[in-house]
Amino acid sequence: MFMHNKASKLVFGLLALTPLLAITPANAAGTAAGQSIANRATVNYSVGAVAQPAIGSSPTGNSSGAGSDTTFLVDNKIDLNVLETNTAPANTAPGLTTTGTANAVAVFKLTNTGNNPQGYTFGVTQPAGGTLFHTDTFDMTNTRAVVSGAACSTASTTTPTYNSGTDTATSVATLNADSCVYVIVLGDTPNGLANGAAAIVRLTATAVAANTLAALTQTAGADTPGVVDIVFADSATGVHVAQIARDGKAFDDDEYFVVAPALTVTKTSAVISDPFNLAVNPKAIPGATMEYTITVANAAAGAQATGVVVADVLPTNTTFVSGSITLNAAAVTDATGYTGGATPTVSVNAGALNAGATDTLKFRVTIN
């Protein structure tokens, strides 16, 4: 007897993806942490020429019906970048404390390059002996970091100024992925420093849990299904300073550079006239008129000096000549520039003196 077995014919259809629910927009670092990725496969087949009901997949195996999605959660990729915002030092001067001026602070930009909102804490250190723009020669005092309230754009190259009234936060509670914030390092400059002295400061940002600022620990071992694991993804590449890879931190250096006024004060005297020779070859005898010339020069390599006041107490055995004060050849009234009494004094407010500029004060006395 001849027997004929007719085989069943299976035809597998294309894998079909079910729609994803509540998808958030992808950021530069990829899909947001915690996002559930779900889909299922579908098998279509026929027995002979008769199409059979499709079978959907399931994580545990399914033999009939629609099945169920296979899902996983996107893990938390911790990545961040810290960059000094200017390609020049933050100029300062001996004895200058933080006053809110733009050139007395170091400014950094912190960018969240991970895929989840994160909090951040900050630390300021001062690497010794290195070179950034100049070689490090001193340490700033009272260093600390505050968060700027200025709007930050990842494409921005501007450097905000420090606002002492509003820039008071010392940490970032939460910063969205692909967002940035400016962080300002404040410090006081010691007295007695020479022009050209430099202090390198380093800002380190540490990624922490958003809002609670709790420390983060990288998840060890294999991926944990149904749990958002933590992966430190920060690299060892830095713009100015090499980083430590995969430690959840990033840092960069900036520099305070001393550019102070360099003033030189010169005082000379000359005989203008005497009672006998008058103005021809006069001598410094009683009754003679003497003219003092005080020159204040600011070196070209220095910085602007402000609030310059030139004061000179008249020596004994002399009497001030009324109406004789001039500043840079312009008359200064006695009411403005001279104080009589037990300690007669010529005192003139010269205002600001730019680098490379000179102020010249003149006044006269007679010899008693």
C-alpha positions as CSV (number, residue, x, y, z in Angstrom):
1,M,0.0,0.0,0.0
2,F,1.3,3.4,-0.9
3,M,0.8,6.1,1.6
4,H,1.2,9.8,0.9
5,N,1.9,12.2,3.8
6,K,0.9,15.8,3.1
7,A,3.2,18.1,5.1
8,S,2.0,21.2,6.8
9,K,3.3,24.4,5.3
10,L,4.4,27.1,7.7
11,V,4.8,30.7,6.4
12,F,6.3,33.1,8.8
13,G,5.2,36.7,8.5
14,L,7.3,39.8,9.2
15,L,8.0,40.7,12.8
16,A,5.6,43.5,13.8
17,L,6.3,46.1,16.3
18,T,3.6,47.3,18.6
19,P,3.3,51.1,19.2
20,L,5.4,52.5,22.0
21,L,3.5,54.4,24.7
22,A,4.5,57.7,26.3
23,I,7.7,58.1,24.3
24,T,9.7,61.2,25.3
25,P,11.8,63.0,22.7
26,A,15.3,61.7,22.4
27,N,18.1,63.9,23.5
28,A,21.7,64.1,22.4
29,A,22.7,61.4,24.7
30,G,19.9,59.1,23.5
31,T,16.6,57.9,24.8
32,A,15.7,59.2,28.3
33,A,16.4,57.1,31.3
34,G,13.5,55.1,32.6
35,Q,11.8,55.0,29.2
36,S,10.1,51.6,28.7
37,I,10.8,50.1,25.3
38,A,8.1,47.5,24.4
39,N,7.4,45.4,21.4
40,R,6.3,41.9,20.3
41,A,6.9,39.6,17.4
42,T,4.0,38.1,15.3
43,V,4.2,34.8,13.5
44,N,1.8,34.2,10.6
45,Y,1.6,30.7,9.1
46,S,-0.5,28.4,7.0
47,V,-1.3,24.6,7.1
48,G,-1.5,23.5,3.6
49,A,-3.2,26.4,1.9
50,V,-5.2,27.4,4.9
51,A,-4.0,30.5,6.9
52,Q,-3.9,29.9,10.6
53,P,-4.5,32.4,13.4
54,A,-1.4,34.5,14.0
55,I,0.6,33.9,17.2
56,G,2.1,36.8,19.1
57,S,5.3,36.4,21.2
58,S,5.5,36.8,25.0
59,P,8.5,36.8,27.3
60,T,7.7,33.4,28.6
61,G,6.6,31.8,25.4
62,N,3.1,31.9,23.8
63,S,1.4,29.3,21.6
64,S,-1.8,31.1,20.7
65,G,-3.4,34.5,20.6
66,A,-1.9,38.0,20.6
67,G,0.7,37.4,23.2
68,S,2.3,40.2,25.3
69,D,5.1,42.8,24.9
70,T,8.7,42.2,25.8
71,T,9.8,45.3,27.6
72,F,12.9,46.7,29.1
73,L,13.8,50.0,30.8
74,V,16.5,52.4,29.4
75,D,19.2,52.8,32.1
76,N,20.6,56.1,33.5
77,K,23.7,57.2,31.6
78,I,25.6,59.6,33.8
79,D,27.6,62.0,31.7
80,L,28.6,65.6,32.2
81,N,31.0,68.3,31.0
82,V,32.6,71.2,32.8
83,L,34.3,73.9,30.7
84,E,35.9,77.2,31.6
85,T,34.0,79.8,29.6
86,N,36.7,82.2,28.6
87,T,40.0,81.7,26.8
88,A,41.7,84.3,29.0
89,P,42.5,84.6,32.8
90,A,40.2,86.2,35.3
91,N,42.1,89.4,36.0
92,T,42.4,90.5,39.6
93,A,44.5,92.7,41.9
94,P,46.2,92.4,45.2
95,G,43.8,92.6,48.2
96,L,40.7,92.4,45.9
97,T,37.8,90.5,47.4
98,T,34.7,89.4,45.5
99,T,32.9,92.6,44.8
100,G,30.6,91.6,41.9
101,T,32.9,92.8,39.1
102,A,33.1,90.5,36.1
103,N,36.9,90.4,36.1
104,A,37.1,89.2,39.7
105,V,35.5,85.8,39.2
106,A,36.2,82.6,37.3
107,V,33.2,81.3,35.3
108,F,32.5,77.7,34.1
109,K,29.7,76.1,32.1
110,L,28.3,72.7,33.4
111,T,26.4,70.7,30.8
112,N,24.3,67.6,31.5
113,T,25.3,65.3,28.6
114,G,23.6,62.3,30.1
115,N,20.0,61.0,29.4
116,N,18.3,61.9,32.7
117,P,17.8,64.9,34.9
118,Q,20.5,65.1,37.5
119,G,21.6,67.1,40.5
120,Y,25.1,68.4,41.0
121,T,27.4,69.4,43.8
122,F,30.6,71.3,43.5
123,G,34.1,71.5,44.9
124,V,36.9,74.0,44.4
125,T,40.6,73.0,44.6
126,Q,43.8,74.7,43.6
127,P,46.4,72.5,41.8
128,A,49.9,73.7,42.7
129,G,52.6,74.5,40.2
130,G,50.7,73.8,37.0
131,T,50.4,76.0,33.9
132,L,47.2,77.1,32.2
133,F,47.5,80.6,30.7
134,H,50.5,81.3,33.1
135,T,52.4,79.3,35.7
136,D,50.6,78.9,39.0
137,T,52.5,80.9,41.8
138,F,50.0,81.5,44.6
139,D,46.6,80.4,46.0
140,M,43.5,82.4,46.3
141,T,41.8,82.5,49.7
142,N,38.1,82.0,50.6
143,T,37.3,80.1,47.4
144,R,33.8,78.8,46.9
145,A,31.4,78.0,44.0
146,V,28.0,79.5,43.4
147,V,25.4,78.9,40.7
148,S,24.7,81.7,38.3
149,G,21.1,82.7,37.7
150,A,22.0,83.7,34.1
151,A,20.2,81.8,31.3
152,C,22.5,79.2,29.8
153,S,22.5,77.8,26.3
154,T,24.6,74.9,25.2
155,A,25.6,76.8,22.1
156,S,26.3,80.1,24.0
157,T,29.9,81.4,24.2
158,T,29.1,84.4,26.5
159,T,30.4,84.7,30.0
160,P,27.9,86.1,32.5
161,T,28.8,88.5,35.3
162,Y,28.4,87.7,39.0
163,N,25.4,89.0,40.8
164,S,26.0,88.8,44.5
165,G,22.3,89.4,45.2
166,T,20.9,86.4,43.3
167,D,23.9,84.1,42.7
168,T,23.8,82.3,46.0
169,A,23.0,78.7,45.4
170,T,25.9,76.3,46.0
171,S,24.4,73.2,44.2
172,V,22.0,72.4,41.4
173,A,18.9,70.5,42.5
174,T,18.1,69.3,39.0
175,L,19.4,69.9,35.5
176,N,17.6,68.3,32.5
177,A,19.5,66.3,29.9
178,D,21.1,68.6,27.2
179,S,20.8,71.6,29.5
180,C,23.5,73.7,31.1
181,V,24.1,76.1,33.9
182,Y,26.9,78.6,34.7
183,V,28.9,78.1,37.9
184,I,31.1,80.9,39.3
185,V,34.2,80.4,41.4
186,L,34.7,83.2,43.9
187,G,37.8,84.0,45.8
188,D,39.9,86.7,47.6
189,T,43.3,87.8,46.3
190,P,46.0,88.1,48.9
191,N,47.8,91.4,49.4
192,G,51.4,92.0,48.4
193,L,51.3,90.1,45.0
194,A,53.3,91.4,42.1
195,N,51.9,91.9,38.6
196,G,52.0,88.6,36.7
197,A,51.2,86.3,39.6
198,A,48.8,83.6,38.8
199,A,46.5,81.2,40.7
200,I,44.9,78.2,39.0
201,V,41.6,77.1,40.4
202,R,39.7,73.9,39.5
203,L,36.0,73.4,39.6
204,T,34.8,69.8,40.0
205,A,31.1,68.9,39.4
206,T,29.8,65.7,40.8
207,A,26.6,64.1,39.5
208,V,24.1,63.3,42.3
209,A,20.5,62.3,42.5
210,A,18.1,65.0,41.4
211,N,16.4,67.0,44.2
212,T,17.7,64.9,47.1
213,L,21.4,65.4,46.1
214,A,22.1,61.9,47.3
215,A,25.3,60.3,46.2
216,L,25.1,58.0,43.1
217,T,26.7,54.6,42.8
218,Q,27.3,52.8,39.5
219,T,25.3,49.6,39.2
220,A,27.5,46.6,39.4
221,G,27.0,43.3,37.6
222,A,24.6,42.5,34.8
223,D,21.7,44.6,33.7
224,T,18.8,44.4,36.2
225,P,15.5,43.8,34.3
226,G,12.8,46.2,35.3
227,V,15.2,48.5,37.1
228,V,16.9,51.7,35.9
229,D,20.5,50.9,36.4
230,I,23.2,53.6,36.8
231,V,26.1,53.7,34.3
232,F,28.9,56.3,34.6
233,A,29.7,57.2,31.1
234,D,32.0,60.3,31.5
235,S,35.2,60.0,29.5
236,A,38.8,60.8,30.2
237,T,38.9,63.5,27.5
238,G,38.9,67.2,28.7
239,V,39.5,70.5,26.9
240,H,42.1,71.9,29.3
241,V,42.6,69.1,31.7
242,A,42.5,65.3,31.3
243,Q,39.6,63.8,33.2
244,I,39.1,60.6,35.2
245,A,36.9,58.3,33.2
246,R,33.7,56.9,34.5
247,D,33.7,58.4,38.0
248,G,30.5,60.6,37.7
249,K,32.6,63.8,37.9
250,A,34.0,66.4,35.5
251,F,36.3,69.3,36.1
252,D,38.1,72.1,34.4
253,D,40.7,74.8,35.4
254,D,40.6,78.6,35.2
255,E,43.1,81.1,36.3
256,Y,43.2,84.3,38.4
257,F,45.9,86.6,37.0
258,V,47.2,89.7,38.9
259,V,47.1,92.8,36.8
260,A,47.5,95.6,39.3
261,P,48.3,99.3,38.9
262,A,52.1,99.9,39.1
263,L,52.4,103.4,40.4
264,T,55.6,105.5,40.6
265,V,55.4,108.7,42.6
266,T,58.1,111.4,42.0
267,K,58.3,114.7,43.9
268,T,60.7,117.6,43.0
269,S,61.1,121.2,44.1
270,A,62.2,124.3,42.2
271,V,62.9,127.9,43.2
272,I,60.6,130.2,41.3
273,S,61.7,133.6,42.7
274,D,63.3,135.3,45.7
275,P,63.0,138.8,47.0
276,F,66.4,139.9,45.6
277,N,67.0,138.1,42.4
278,L,63.3,137.8,41.6
279,A,62.9,135.2,38.8
280,V,66.5,135.5,37.5
281,N,68.7,132.8,39.1
282,P,66.6,132.8,42.3
283,K,67.8,131.2,45.4
284,A,66.0,129.3,48.2
285,I,66.2,132.0,50.9
286,P,63.6,133.3,53.3
287,G,60.8,134.9,51.3
288,A,61.5,132.8,48.2
289,T,58.7,131.0,46.3
290,M,59.2,127.3,45.9
291,E,57.1,125.1,43.5
292,Y,56.6,121.4,44.3
293,T,55.8,119.0,41.4
294,I,54.4,115.6,42.2
295,T,54.1,113.1,39.4
296,V,52.2,109.9,39.6
297,A,52.8,107.5,36.7
298,N,51.0,104.2,36.1
299,A,53.1,101.6,34.2
300,A,51.8,100.6,30.8
301,A,51.7,96.9,31.9
302,G,49.6,97.6,34.9
303,A,45.9,98.1,35.4
304,Q,43.8,101.2,35.9
305,A,44.1,102.8,39.4
306,T,40.9,104.3,40.7
307,G,40.3,106.8,43.5
308,V,43.8,108.3,43.2
309,V,44.3,111.0,45.8
310,V,47.5,112.9,46.1
311,A,48.2,114.5,49.5
312,D,51.1,116.4,50.7
313,V,51.5,118.0,54.2
314,L,53.3,121.3,54.0
315,P,56.7,121.2,55.7
316,T,57.4,123.5,58.6
317,N,58.9,126.9,57.9
318,T,56.8,127.3,54.8
319,T,53.5,129.0,53.9
320,F,51.1,127.9,51.2
321,V,50.7,130.2,48.2
322,S,47.0,130.7,47.7
323,G,45.7,129.8,44.2
324,S,48.8,127.9,43.2
325,I,47.4,124.4,42.9
326,T,47.1,122.8,39.4
327,L,46.4,119.2,38.3
328,N,47.6,118.4,34.9
329,A,47.9,122.2,34.2
330,A,44.3,122.8,35.2
331,A,43.6,125.1,38.2
332,V,42.4,123.5,41.4
333,T,40.6,125.9,43.9
334,D,41.9,126.3,47.4
335,A,38.5,125.2,48.7
336,T,38.9,121.9,46.9
337,G,42.6,121.2,47.3
338,Y,43.9,122.9,50.4
339,T,43.2,122.5,54.1
340,G,44.8,125.0,56.6
341,G,45.1,124.8,60.3
342,A,47.7,123.0,62.5
343,T,48.5,120.6,59.7
344,P,48.2,122.5,56.4
345,T,47.7,120.0,53.6
346,V,47.4,120.0,49.8
347,S,45.1,117.1,48.9
348,V,43.7,116.6,45.4
349,N,41.4,113.8,44.1
350,A,42.8,112.8,40.8
351,G,40.2,110.1,40.1
352,A,41.2,107.2,37.8
353,L,44.6,106.8,36.3
354,N,44.8,104.5,33.3
355,A,47.7,102.2,32.6
356,G,50.5,104.2,30.9
357,A,49.0,107.5,32.1
358,T,50.5,110.2,34.3
359,D,49.0,112.8,36.7
360,T,51.0,115.9,37.6
361,L,50.2,118.0,40.7
362,K,51.8,121.4,41.3
363,F,51.6,123.9,44.1
364,R,53.7,126.6,45.6
365,V,54.9,127.7,49.1
366,T,57.1,130.5,50.4
367,I,60.0,130.0,52.7
368,N,59.4,131.6,56.1
